Amino acid sequence: MLVSHFSLDDAMRSRSVSEIVLSADLDVPMPPPRLLADWTREIASNMSLEPGDVEVLPLPRARARWPDYSRCVQAVSDWTAALGLPGLLAQSDVALMVCRGARYHHDGEQYGGAAFCNLFLSEDKGLDVHFALANRRMALKRGTAMIFDTCQPHAVIRREAEGFDAAGFPPDHDLVQIFLTWELSLEDARLVRALQLDFDVADTQTVEQEQVRLNGRPVTVCPGSGRWIEATA
């Protein structure tokens, strides 16, 4: 039994982990060349973006140079509304992210009470997102959108690869993906229904930190394969 233990209003709660991934290919405009150049300079000058790393880009500065930002947000908003989730983005925090691939990981140790909604902004560079629990792969390209449980192991890998391998991301290849991400609170009952989650499925009296447990034992994710492995103290 796979269970997320998370904090809500300073109290520990438990819930199931959803294998559902809601996805769509949205029609969003390409970011302007000036903004793409700005992102390239920011990554080269102010980041040490190694293979597998996921980092934050400055969103306020990007919005000042991004006339179509609102169109991108509206496309995701229209999609979520069509899923029966109108107004979901308006009440959620948004960030601009960049990755050079991504190791298999889950985000349940920090965002156990949330789901993520991602909109990818880069062109197709031969990368897929792989959800190991559901064994589902999706090609990443401009307009790829998805909503998924933060506790579901996921990675960004080469399309021809079976897992994450840092050697597949050499420095002389442009394998960077930029995306917007929204943190969606699971306090929204509509989102809980969409992901088919069950709450209070395990005892939390002895749990002090947010974590994922498999059959009662804390687990983490193998960064290369996405398999669950026992967490070490």
C-alpha positions as CSV (number, residue, x, y, z in Angstrom):
1,M,0.0,0.0,0.0
2,L,1.5,3.3,-1.1
3,V,0.6,6.3,1.2
4,S,1.6,9.9,1.3
5,H,1.9,11.4,4.8
6,F,1.7,15.2,4.6
7,S,1.1,18.3,6.7
8,L,-2.1,20.2,6.6
9,D,-2.9,23.0,9.1
10,D,0.0,21.8,11.3
11,A,-1.4,18.3,11.5
12,M,-0.3,15.2,9.7
13,R,-2.7,13.6,7.3
14,S,-2.5,10.5,5.1
15,R,-3.7,9.9,1.6
16,S,-3.4,7.5,-1.3
17,V,-1.1,8.2,-4.3
18,S,-2.7,8.6,-7.6
19,E,-1.4,7.1,-10.8
20,I,-3.6,9.3,-12.9
21,V,-2.0,11.8,-15.3
22,L,-4.2,14.4,-17.0
23,S,-2.6,15.7,-20.1
24,A,-3.2,17.7,-23.3
25,D,-1.4,19.3,-26.2
26,L,-2.2,22.9,-26.1
27,D,-1.8,25.6,-28.8
28,V,0.5,28.1,-27.1
29,P,2.7,30.7,-28.9
30,M,6.5,30.4,-29.0
31,P,8.2,32.7,-26.5
32,P,9.8,35.7,-28.3
33,P,13.5,35.5,-29.4
34,R,14.4,38.2,-26.9
35,L,13.1,36.2,-24.1
36,L,14.6,32.9,-25.3
37,A,18.0,34.7,-25.5
38,D,17.5,36.0,-22.0
39,W,16.8,32.5,-20.7
40,T,19.9,31.2,-22.4
41,R,22.1,33.9,-20.8
42,E,20.5,33.3,-17.4
43,I,21.2,29.6,-17.5
44,A,24.7,30.0,-18.8
45,S,25.7,32.9,-16.5
46,N,23.9,32.4,-13.2
47,M,23.2,28.6,-13.0
48,S,25.2,25.4,-12.8
49,L,22.6,23.3,-14.5
50,E,23.9,19.8,-14.5
51,P,22.2,16.8,-16.1
52,G,19.2,15.9,-14.0
53,D,18.9,19.3,-12.3
54,V,15.6,21.2,-12.0
55,E,15.9,24.9,-11.1
56,V,13.8,28.1,-10.9
57,L,14.0,30.9,-13.4
58,P,12.9,34.5,-12.6
59,L,9.3,34.8,-13.6
60,P,8.7,38.5,-12.9
61,R,11.5,39.5,-15.3
62,A,10.3,37.0,-17.9
63,R,6.7,38.4,-17.8
64,A,8.0,41.9,-18.5
65,R,9.5,40.6,-21.8
66,W,6.7,38.1,-22.6
67,P,3.7,39.6,-24.3
68,D,2.0,36.2,-24.8
69,Y,2.4,35.1,-21.2
70,S,-1.3,35.7,-20.5
71,R,-2.2,33.6,-23.6
72,C,-0.2,30.7,-22.3
73,V,-1.9,30.9,-18.9
74,Q,-5.3,31.2,-20.5
75,A,-4.8,28.1,-22.6
76,V,-4.1,26.1,-19.4
77,S,-7.0,27.7,-17.7
78,D,-9.4,26.8,-20.5
79,W,-8.1,23.2,-20.5
80,T,-8.5,22.8,-16.7
81,A,-12.0,24.4,-17.0
82,A,-12.9,21.8,-19.6
83,L,-11.8,19.1,-17.1
84,G,-14.3,20.5,-14.6
85,L,-11.8,22.5,-12.7
86,P,-12.6,26.2,-13.5
87,G,-10.7,28.8,-11.5
88,L,-8.1,26.2,-10.4
89,L,-5.1,28.2,-11.6
90,A,-6.2,31.5,-10.2
91,Q,-5.9,30.2,-6.6
92,S,-2.6,28.5,-7.2
93,D,1.1,29.6,-7.0
94,V,3.0,29.6,-10.3
95,A,6.7,29.4,-11.0
96,L,8.9,29.3,-14.1
97,M,11.3,26.3,-14.1
98,V,14.1,24.9,-16.2
99,C,15.5,21.4,-16.3
100,R,18.3,19.6,-18.2
101,G,16.6,16.3,-18.0
102,A,15.4,15.3,-14.6
103,R,16.3,12.3,-12.4
104,Y,13.5,10.2,-11.2
105,H,12.1,11.7,-8.0
106,H,8.9,12.5,-6.2
107,D,8.0,15.7,-4.5
108,G,6.0,14.3,-1.6
109,E,8.5,15.3,1.0
110,Q,7.7,19.0,0.4
111,Y,4.4,19.1,-1.6
112,G,2.5,16.1,-0.3
113,G,-0.7,18.2,0.0
114,A,-0.6,19.3,-3.7
115,A,-0.7,18.2,-7.3
116,F,1.4,19.9,-10.0
117,C,0.2,21.4,-13.3
118,N,3.0,21.9,-15.8
119,L,3.0,23.7,-19.2
120,F,6.1,23.1,-21.3
121,L,7.4,26.0,-23.4
122,S,10.4,24.6,-25.3
123,E,10.3,22.9,-28.7
124,D,10.6,19.1,-29.0
125,K,14.2,18.1,-28.3
126,G,13.8,14.4,-28.1
127,L,12.9,14.2,-24.4
128,D,10.0,12.5,-22.7
129,V,8.5,12.8,-19.2
130,H,8.2,9.3,-17.7
131,F,5.9,8.5,-14.9
132,A,7.3,5.3,-13.4
133,L,4.4,4.4,-11.2
134,A,1.9,4.5,-14.1
135,N,4.6,3.5,-16.7
136,R,3.4,6.3,-18.9
137,R,5.7,8.4,-21.3
138,M,4.8,11.6,-23.0
139,A,6.9,13.6,-25.5
140,L,7.8,17.0,-24.3
141,K,7.2,19.9,-26.7
142,R,5.8,23.3,-26.7
143,G,2.2,23.1,-25.4
144,T,2.5,19.8,-23.5
145,A,0.4,20.2,-20.4
146,M,-0.1,17.8,-17.5
147,I,-1.6,17.5,-14.0
148,F,-0.3,14.8,-11.7
149,D,0.2,13.7,-8.1
150,T,3.4,15.2,-6.6
151,C,4.1,11.8,-5.0
152,Q,4.1,10.0,-8.3
153,P,7.8,9.2,-9.4
154,H,8.7,11.1,-12.6
155,A,11.7,12.0,-14.7
156,V,12.7,13.7,-17.9
157,I,14.7,11.3,-20.0
158,R,15.9,10.9,-23.6
159,R,13.3,9.4,-25.9
160,E,15.3,6.4,-26.8
161,A,16.3,5.7,-23.1
162,E,14.8,3.3,-20.7
163,G,15.8,5.4,-17.6
164,F,17.7,8.5,-16.6
165,D,21.4,8.6,-17.6
166,A,23.4,11.7,-17.1
167,A,25.7,10.7,-20.0
168,G,22.7,11.2,-22.3
169,F,22.9,15.0,-21.6
170,P,26.3,16.1,-22.9
171,P,27.1,19.8,-22.5
172,D,27.4,20.5,-26.2
173,H,23.7,19.5,-26.8
174,D,20.7,21.8,-26.2
175,L,18.6,19.5,-24.0
176,V,17.1,22.1,-21.8
177,Q,13.3,22.3,-21.2
178,I,11.6,25.4,-19.8
179,F,8.1,25.1,-18.2
180,L,5.5,26.8,-16.1
181,T,4.3,24.9,-13.0
182,W,1.4,25.5,-10.7
183,E,1.1,24.1,-7.2
184,L,-2.5,22.9,-6.9
185,S,-3.9,22.4,-3.4
186,L,-5.6,19.1,-2.7
187,E,-8.0,21.0,-0.4
188,D,-9.9,21.5,-3.7
189,A,-12.5,18.7,-3.7
190,R,-12.8,18.8,-7.5
191,L,-9.1,18.1,-7.9
192,V,-9.3,15.2,-5.4
193,R,-12.1,13.7,-7.4
194,A,-10.2,14.1,-10.7
195,L,-7.2,12.3,-9.3
196,Q,-9.4,9.7,-7.4
197,L,-7.6,10.2,-4.1
198,D,-8.6,8.8,-0.7
199,F,-7.8,10.5,2.5
200,D,-6.9,9.3,6.0
201,V,-5.9,5.9,4.8
202,A,-3.2,5.2,7.4
203,D,-2.3,6.0,11.0
204,T,-0.2,9.2,11.2
205,Q,0.4,9.3,15.0
206,T,4.1,8.2,14.7
207,V,4.9,10.2,11.6
208,E,6.6,13.6,12.1
209,Q,7.8,14.5,8.6
210,E,6.2,14.5,5.2
211,Q,7.1,11.3,3.4
212,V,5.8,8.5,1.2
213,R,5.5,5.0,2.7
214,L,5.2,1.7,1.0
215,N,3.6,-1.0,3.1
216,G,4.3,1.1,6.2
217,R,8.0,1.8,5.5
218,P,9.4,5.1,4.3
219,V,10.6,5.0,0.7
220,T,12.4,7.1,-1.8
221,V,13.0,6.8,-5.6
222,C,15.9,5.3,-7.4
223,P,17.1,8.3,-9.5
224,G,18.0,6.1,-12.5
225,S,15.1,3.7,-12.8
226,G,12.2,5.3,-10.8
227,R,11.7,2.2,-8.7
228,W,10.8,2.6,-5.0
229,I,13.7,1.9,-2.6
230,E,13.8,2.0,1.1
231,A,14.6,5.4,2.5
232,T,17.8,5.7,4.7
233,A,17.9,7.9,7.8
